[in-house]
Amino acid sequence: MKLLRLIWDLVGTEFGGRQLQYDMFYSAAQHVADMRLYRWYDWAKGRALVERILGGY
């Protein structure tokens, strides 16, 4: 029961709602944050990981 109350406090109360909004808009609007991640992501390392994973099959 204590676990369920804790979960409710995190997602269902005013505190949880404010925390969610803070987390969503702290760095920027979602489309701005997505553009930053896309720009800064190491695509060569990502491709190498995919190739390594798929090469094993």
Secondary structure, DSSP 8 states (H G I E B T S, - for coil): -HHHHHHHHHHTSHHHHHHHHHHHHSSS-HHHHHHHHHHHS-HHHHHHHHHHHHHT-
